[in-house]
Amino acid sequence: MNAPAQYSASDIQILEGLEAVRRRPSMYIGDTGPRGLHHLVYEVVDNAIDEAMAGFCSYINITLHGDGSVTIEDDGRGIPVDPHPATGRPAAEVVLTKLHAGGKFDKKAYQVSGGLHGVGVSVVNALSRWLILTVSRNGNRWSQRYEKGTPVTDLTLEGATDQRGTKVQFQPDETIFSETTLSWEILSGRMRELAFLNPGLAIVLRDERTEKEKTFCYSGGIGSFVEYLNKGKTTLFPVPVIVEGEKDGVVIAVGLQYNDTYQERVFAYANLIHTIEGGTHVSGFRTALTRAINEMARRQKLFKEKDPNLSGDDLKEGLTAVISVKLPEPQFEGQTKTKLGNGEIKGLVDSLFYEGLLNFMEEKPEILRPVVDNAIKARQAREAAKKARELVRRKSAMTGLDLPGKLADCSSRKPEECEVYIVEGDSAGGSAKQGRDRHFQAILPLRGKILNVEKARLDKALSNNEIRTIIQALGCGIGDDFDREKLRYHRIIIMTDADVDGAHIRTLLLTFFYRFMPEIIEQGHLYAAQPPLYRVQAGKEVTYCYSEKELREITAAFGPNRKYGIQRYKGLGEMNPQQLWETTMDPARRIMKRVEIGDAVSVDEYFTILMGDKVEPRREFIETHAMEVRNLDI
């Protein structure tokens, strides 16, 4: 037996400065996929936004270049360039090369700031192949170049200028990131949010790759944001409720408006950071909303004396709200900043919004009745949905079965290794059942299209056989009953035909998961299978093509003298079990796309346009994007 290796002080590694960031990037930006890539842009933009919130910046220009780099430029005060007292190096260089170096820790430079950890721009520098900083300040322009976080030039005086501000151009390091192509859609969604939350600030996004350009600037602020979110929906009253004010040094703004849909949309921000998990500001808002509406409804005698008060759950249906708080020392849960934890904020938001909402309803008493009537209907529907859920559970208990009969389950009982394919039709379901690995792959065939839940309350959705079957198979419940610990499969894979009907069924399923089981998506459990579009056979050689581009490349490689045949797959049922396994179900060879929510505002808008009641927004969407269609099934 070998003697154990020595473990001494010399084995302890110390990662100095930005080397730690390059070695463990996910600790600083969350991951090295698309989310982390776009986080780099946000960190630089956040610095410009801090200048805007402090009153020194009126525009931000973001330009995506053809070489994969991006430039962010503002007209703020410019990063200081004089020598830093502790290091003797220019302050701008210190900010770009030292972690936790910035002007946001002592409240002197910034009363309110989003990027409070002080790691932002230095982390961007560390994870960039190269970065060029240009500072215009006090009548002079300075520049400096960095490569992988290290200065390769000194901060150099370039000459005089009558401009001011900071310009940062960087190229994400392809050795760090799995994908280095920045998305116009993701960036435009975030820039739109920031423009809504900073009234009057102009944010210009340019894409030199496609020659797109868009300016985001909204003088109406949070009211414009609520109206944007309700675009294409029928509202219960015409003008959003806006309550704004300052309390104990905290700036609070709340906008809300009800519509006739069945979903709640609450977007909450703390120092402009989208707190997707909510927090104390959301808790304060909900308490005040319920209290104020019940109090005013009793004043206006909309309730009988013995009628119970409306609950917070009753008031969720059709609610669209934006909550923004700006506070000096935010406490976020984790570096990803998805939940606000400051305990005092709950009481401040509750107090200010309660008083403001009462005043608004006193001035416009007509807005209250439609809200109360809607909430009473929602309560009745929730009670019906509860009975429907209990009926599903009772039927399962009576039969002794927890699982629907059409489900071909897998033998493993470890959810982390199990996956279920939701497949359209019995034909494809039959091939999938025969071709699968029975140990960890389950098959759930659906008959026909499921209900469009964008137009239905939960109680109606639960009366749909196919939806009940999905809920029963997954085992984790729905809505208030959702319990991730009971989820039977950690990979839920939508597998539909590559035609118009298949795309429609996939969209219906995505709508169902997004509206009624969003936790499935947020926790990374939902996937879309990508079956091949073509089977190309030349002699005994068979190749599967997953796109038109692949087909062109394969057939071009054959040349004019080689004979080959092409089969276009429109349905999964056209493949035999072995082909389906090889192309779409074998973990070693299949292509799957995980479903993620990038820009929540845009995602919500797309579902409303594509699956909602109004035809006109859908027609406009089709006309706008008609030339972008990749596979047209005619």
ZIRATA-V287206 format. One record per residue. N is the residue number from 1. PHI is phi in whole degrees, -180 to 180 (* if undefined). OMEGA is omega in radians with two decimals (NA if undefined). Layout:
n	phi	omega
N	PHI	OMEGA
N	PHI	OMEGA
//
This chain:
n	phi	omega
1	*	-3.11
2	-70	3.05
3	-70	-3.14
4	-62	3.12
5	-64	3.12
6	-71	3.11
7	-127	-3.03
8	-133	-3.12
9	-58	-3.11
10	-69	3.12
11	-84	-3.12
12	-83	3.13
13	-91	3.02
14	-114	3.12
15	-91	-3.06
16	-84	2.99
17	52	-3.01
18	-78	3.09
19	-62	3.10
20	-63	-3.14
21	-69	-3.13
22	-68	-3.13
23	-76	-3.09
24	-131	-3.04
25	-61	-3.07
26	-64	3.10
27	-65	-3.03
28	-106	-3.08
29	-124	3.07
30	93	3.08
31	-162	3.14
32	-110	3.04
33	-94	-3.12
34	-57	-3.11
35	-63	3.12
36	-66	3.12
37	-59	-3.12
38	-72	3.08
39	-61	3.10
40	-60	3.14
41	-64	-3.11
42	-60	-3.11
43	-62	-3.14
44	-72	3.11
45	-62	3.14
46	-57	3.11
47	-63	3.11
48	-68	3.11
49	-63	3.10
50	-59	3.07
51	-64	3.13
52	-66	-3.14
53	-65	3.11
54	-83	3.06
55	93	-3.05
56	-115	-3.04
57	-136	-3.12
58	-114	3.10
59	-147	3.02
60	-134	3.09
61	-109	3.09
62	-121	-3.10
63	-125	3.06
64	-93	-3.07
65	-98	-3.11
66	-65	-3.12
67	-86	3.12
68	94	3.12
69	-87	3.14
70	-140	3.10
71	-117	3.04
72	-120	-3.07
73	-130	3.10
74	-135	3.10
75	-113	3.08
76	-78	-3.06
77	-76	-3.08
78	85	3.11
79	-63	3.12
80	-57	-3.10
81	-115	-3.12
82	-72	-3.08
83	-61	3.09
84	-78	-3.03
85	-62	-3.08
86	-83	-3.03
87	-118	-3.07
88	80	3.12
89	-87	3.11
90	-57	-3.09
91	-57	3.14
92	-60	3.12
93	-67	3.11
94	-63	-3.13
95	-61	-3.09
96	-87	-3.05
97	-121	-3.11
98	-118	3.03
99	-67	3.11
100	58	3.01
101	-114	-3.13
102	179	-3.08
103	-102	-2.97
104	-119	-3.04
105	-100	-3.04
106	-115	3.08
107	70	-3.13
108	-76	-3.11
109	-81	-3.09
110	-137	3.05
111	-72	-3.13
112	-132	-3.11
113	-149	3.07
114	-85	-3.09
115	-82	-2.94
116	-81	-3.07
117	-82	3.10
118	71	3.12
119	-106	-2.94
120	-52	-2.97
121	-71	3.09
122	-69	3.08
123	-68	3.07
124	-59	3.13
125	-60	-3.10
126	-63	-3.03
127	-100	3.11
128	-107	3.05
129	-63	3.01
130	-153	3.13
131	-146	3.09
132	-119	3.10
133	-102	3.04
134	-127	-3.13
135	-121	3.04
136	-110	-2.98
137	-156	3.08
138	53	3.06
139	85	-3.14
140	-126	3.08
141	-116	-3.11
142	-123	3.08
143	-146	3.12
144	-155	3.13
145	-113	3.11
146	-127	3.02
147	-132	-3.10
148	51	3.06
149	91	-3.06
150	-105	3.10
151	-64	3.08
152	-110	2.99
153	-138	2.99
154	-80	3.01
155	-68	-2.95
156	-112	3.06
157	-77	-3.09
158	-94	-3.13
159	148	-3.10
160	-83	3.09
161	-154	3.05
162	-99	3.11
163	-96	3.01
164	-144	3.11
165	132	-3.10
166	-124	3.05
167	-126	3.12
168	-124	3.03
169	-118	-3.13
170	-145	3.07
171	-120	-3.14
172	-56	-3.08
173	-77	-3.10
174	-68	3.08
175	-81	3.13
176	-99	-3.00
177	-100	3.11
178	-71	3.14
179	-143	-3.09
180	-118	3.11
181	-93	-3.14
182	-76	-3.06
183	-96	3.05
184	-59	-3.07
185	-63	-3.12
186	-65	-3.12
187	-67	-3.12
188	-65	3.09
189	-63	3.14
190	-68	-3.14
191	-66	3.09
192	-64	3.09
193	-56	-3.09
194	-63	3.13
195	-69	3.08
196	-60	-3.03
197	-84	3.08
198	-129	-3.05
199	-53	3.09
200	92	3.11
201	-75	3.12
202	-97	3.08
203	-117	-3.09
204	-107	3.10
205	-111	3.13
206	-120	3.08
207	-126	-3.13
208	-69	-3.14
209	-70	-3.08
210	-123	-3.12
211	62	3.04
212	-85	3.03
213	-153	3.12
214	-146	3.07
215	-107	3.10
216	-107	3.13
217	-158	-3.06
218	-132	-3.13
219	-73	-3.10
220	-79	3.07
221	59	-3.00
222	-66	3.07
223	-65	3.08
224	-64	3.14
225	-63	3.14
226	-62	3.12
227	-63	3.11
228	-64	-3.13
229	-63	-3.12
230	-94	3.11
231	-60	-3.14
232	86	3.13
233	-114	3.07
234	-92	-3.08
235	-89	-3.12
236	-82	3.00
237	-148	-2.87
238	-73	-3.03
239	-112	3.14
240	-61	2.99
241	-78	3.12
242	-122	3.07
243	-126	-3.12
244	-134	3.10
245	176	3.13
246	-129	-3.13
247	-143	3.13
248	53	3.09
249	81	3.13
250	-108	3.10
251	-89	-3.05
252	-123	3.06
253	-138	3.13
254	-133	3.03
255	-127	3.10
256	-149	3.08
257	-160	3.11
258	-95	3.03
259	-130	-3.03
260	-93	3.07
261	-86	-3.06
262	-109	-3.11
263	-108	3.02
264	-102	3.08
265	-131	3.11
266	-121	3.11
267	-112	-3.05
268	-117	-3.09
269	-135	3.01
270	-127	-3.03
271	51	3.08
272	73	3.11
273	-88	-3.11
274	-72	-3.13
275	-88	-2.99
276	-67	3.10
277	-95	3.08
278	78	-3.11
279	135	-3.02
280	-67	3.10
281	-66	3.12
282	-71	3.11
283	-60	3.12
284	-63	3.11
285	-62	-3.09
286	-64	3.14
287	-61	-3.11
288	-67	-3.13
289	-60	-3.11
290	-64	-3.10
291	-64	-3.07
292	-67	-3.10
293	-68	3.10
294	-63	-3.13
295	-63	-3.11
296	-70	3.11
297	-65	3.10
298	-73	3.09
299	-63	-3.12
300	-86	3.11
301	58	3.05
302	-82	3.04
303	-110	2.89
304	-77	-3.03
305	-58	-3.06
306	-90	3.14
307	-65	3.10
308	-72	3.05
309	-67	3.00
310	-74	3.09
311	-94	3.07
312	-59	3.13
313	-67	3.12
314	-62	-3.04
315	-92	-3.12
316	-82	-2.99
317	-65	3.11
318	80	-3.11
319	-80	2.95
320	-118	-3.09
321	-144	3.01
322	-126	3.14
323	-121	3.12
324	-131	3.04
325	-123	3.08
326	-124	-3.02
327	-134	-3.04
328	-67	-3.05
329	-130	-3.13
330	-70	3.06
331	-116	-3.14
332	-102	3.08
333	-85	3.11
334	88	-3.13
335	-64	-3.10
336	-75	2.99
337	56	-3.10
338	-107	3.13
339	-148	-3.14
340	-83	-3.04
341	-113	-3.10
342	-63	-3.06
343	-63	-3.07
344	-70	-3.07
345	-67	-3.14
346	-56	-3.12
347	-67	-3.13
348	-66	3.13
349	-66	3.13
350	-55	-3.07
351	-64	-3.06
352	-68	-3.09
353	-72	3.12
354	-60	-3.14
355	-65	-3.12
356	-65	-3.13
357	-69	3.07
358	-59	3.13
359	-61	-3.13
360	-64	-3.10
361	-73	3.05
362	-69	3.12
363	-76	-3.13
364	-129	-3.06
365	-64	-3.09
366	-68	-3.10
367	-76	-2.96
368	-77	-3.04
369	-57	3.13
370	-61	3.12
371	-68	3.14
372	-65	3.12
373	-59	3.13
374	-64	-3.12
375	-67	3.12
376	-65	3.08
377	-63	3.13
378	-63	3.12
379	-64	3.12
380	-62	3.14
381	-68	3.12
382	-64	3.11
383	-65	3.09
384	-67	3.13
385	-65	3.12
386	-62	3.11
387	-65	3.13
388	-64	3.10
389	-63	3.13
390	-65	3.11
391	-64	3.09
392	-60	-3.13
393	-66	-3.11
394	-66	3.11
395	-62	3.13
396	-63	-3.11
397	-67	-3.11
398	-67	-3.12
399	-84	-3.09
400	77	-3.12
401	-117	3.04
402	-94	-2.97
403	-117	3.11
404	-69	-3.06
405	-63	-3.08
406	-78	-3.13
407	-76	2.96
408	-95	-3.00
409	-79	3.08
410	-95	-3.08
411	-84	-3.14
412	-69	3.07
413	-115	3.09
414	-100	-3.05
415	-55	-3.08
416	-66	3.11
417	-107	-3.08
418	-97	3.07
419	-142	3.11
420	-124	3.06
421	-96	3.01
422	-92	-2.94
423	-119	3.10
424	-84	2.98
425	86	-3.14
426	-73	-3.11
427	-64	3.11
428	-65	3.12
429	-61	3.12
430	-64	3.11
431	-63	-3.11
432	-66	3.14
433	-64	-3.13
434	-77	-3.04
435	-88	-3.00
436	-71	2.91
437	-93	-3.00
438	-65	-3.10
439	-66	-3.02
440	-128	-3.09
441	-113	3.06
442	-106	-3.12
443	-125	3.09
444	-123	3.12
445	-80	3.09
446	-109	3.09
447	-102	3.09
448	78	-3.06
449	-90	3.09
450	-76	3.13
451	-63	3.02
452	-79	-3.03
453	-75	3.07
454	-62	-3.10
455	-111	-3.04
456	-140	3.00
457	-75	-3.10
458	-60	-3.11
459	-63	3.11
460	-71	3.12
461	-60	-3.11
462	-72	3.07
463	-87	3.13
464	-85	-3.05
465	-58	-3.05
466	-67	3.11
467	-66	3.10
468	-61	3.14
469	-63	3.13
470	-62	-3.12
471	-61	-3.13
472	-64	-3.10
473	-66	-3.09
474	-73	3.00
475	80	-3.01
476	-99	-3.12
477	78	-3.06
478	-147	3.11
479	62	-3.12
480	-66	-3.12
481	-87	-3.04
482	-61	3.12
483	-140	-3.08
484	-59	-3.11
485	-63	-3.12
486	-96	3.12
487	-65	-3.00
488	-84	-3.12
489	-135	-3.14
490	-89	2.98
491	-128	3.10
492	-111	-2.95
493	-116	3.08
494	-84	-3.11
495	-127	-3.10
496	-125	3.14
497	-65	3.13
498	-89	3.08
499	-139	-3.07
500	-62	-3.14
501	-63	3.12
502	-63	3.12
503	-65	3.13
504	-66	3.13
505	-63	3.10
506	-61	3.13
507	-66	3.08
508	-62	3.13
509	-68	3.09
510	-62	3.11
511	-62	3.13
512	-60	-3.11
513	-66	-3.10
514	-67	-3.07
515	-83	-3.00
516	-111	3.12
517	-137	-3.06
518	-62	3.13
519	-60	3.11
520	-59	3.14
521	-76	-3.07
522	-59	-3.11
523	-93	2.98
524	79	-3.08
525	-97	-3.01
526	-102	-3.11
527	-134	3.00
528	-118	3.08
529	-72	3.10
530	-122	3.09
531	-73	-3.13
532	-71	3.07
533	-90	-3.04
534	-138	2.94
535	-118	-3.11
536	-112	-3.14
537	-123	3.05
538	-123	-3.01
539	66	3.11
540	-95	-3.10
541	-86	-3.13
542	-117	3.09
543	-128	3.08
544	-103	-3.12
545	-116	-3.06
546	-102	3.11
547	-155	3.09
548	-62	-3.13
549	-62	3.12
550	-62	3.14
551	-62	3.14
552	-62	-3.12
553	-65	-3.12
554	-66	-3.09
555	-69	3.09
556	-66	-3.12
557	-69	3.14
558	-69	-3.10
559	80	-3.04
560	-75	-2.99
561	-94	-3.07
562	-97	3.14
563	-87	3.12
564	-154	3.10
565	-120	-3.12
566	-121	3.03
567	-113	3.11
568	-92	3.10
569	-84	3.01
570	-106	-3.12
571	-130	3.10
572	-65	3.14
573	-66	3.11
574	-75	-3.14
575	-96	3.03
576	-77	-3.06
577	-53	-3.12
578	-66	3.12
579	-64	-3.14
580	-64	3.09
581	-64	-3.08
582	-63	-2.98
583	-95	-2.88
584	-129	-3.02
585	-122	-3.14
586	-75	-3.11
587	-55	-3.11
588	-78	-3.04
589	-127	-3.02
590	-70	3.02
591	-115	3.09
592	-128	3.10
593	-117	3.10
594	-75	3.14
595	-84	-3.14
596	-130	3.05
597	-100	3.14
598	-85	3.10
599	-91	-3.03
600	-60	-3.12
601	-65	-3.13
602	-68	3.13
603	-61	3.13
604	-60	-3.14
605	-63	-3.11
606	-64	3.13
607	-64	3.11
608	-63	-3.12
609	-66	-2.99
610	-76	-2.99
611	-118	-3.10
612	-81	-3.05
613	-76	-2.97
614	-83	-3.07
615	-82	-3.01
616	-59	3.10
617	-61	3.12
618	-68	3.11
619	-63	3.12
620	-62	3.14
621	-62	-3.12
622	-64	-3.14
623	-64	-3.12
624	-68	-3.00
625	-106	-3.06
626	-57	-3.06
627	-78	-3.12
628	-95	-3.09
629	-64	-3.13
630	-96	-3.12
631	-124	-3.12
632	-102	-3.10
633	-94	3.13
634	-119	NA
//
